[in-house]
């Protein structure tokens, strides 16, 4: 069998300290990660103005692990997870199929928007309580379809809801403004 350390914290592609990143027509089938050990298809950090089109990914853990992302757009893609672990601003999802997972955000600002997306067994926004997770942003969902499941039955999951940062300037907790227009819910029950 493979070594234990190979089963976690891997990544196929690393992109850091860049502006105007374009990714088009990329397919990622799996990583070395397992369902309960982190590992990403793409690790990104310190990026501004990132465009991702026609990504298809099936991974156990998640395709994206990111930090310090400003102005990210993902279009016409099929994947299971987009994380911003520390600081993000203005993330847009257009015409995406997001399934079997969740998007995990911490310390995000600006607008997170979903337009003409389908959420299948998927939580669009899960607030992770590391750093100062509970910052104010606008969550906009427009003309989307949501297929909840017994495991994923929230559009917005606030995590524990308790700020865990001990630094005085980061203790204040805020929640997003939520604007939902045209969300079709499809369920068998």
Order of alpha helices (4+ residues) and beta strands (2+ residues): beta-beta-beta-beta-beta-beta-beta-beta-beta-beta-beta-beta
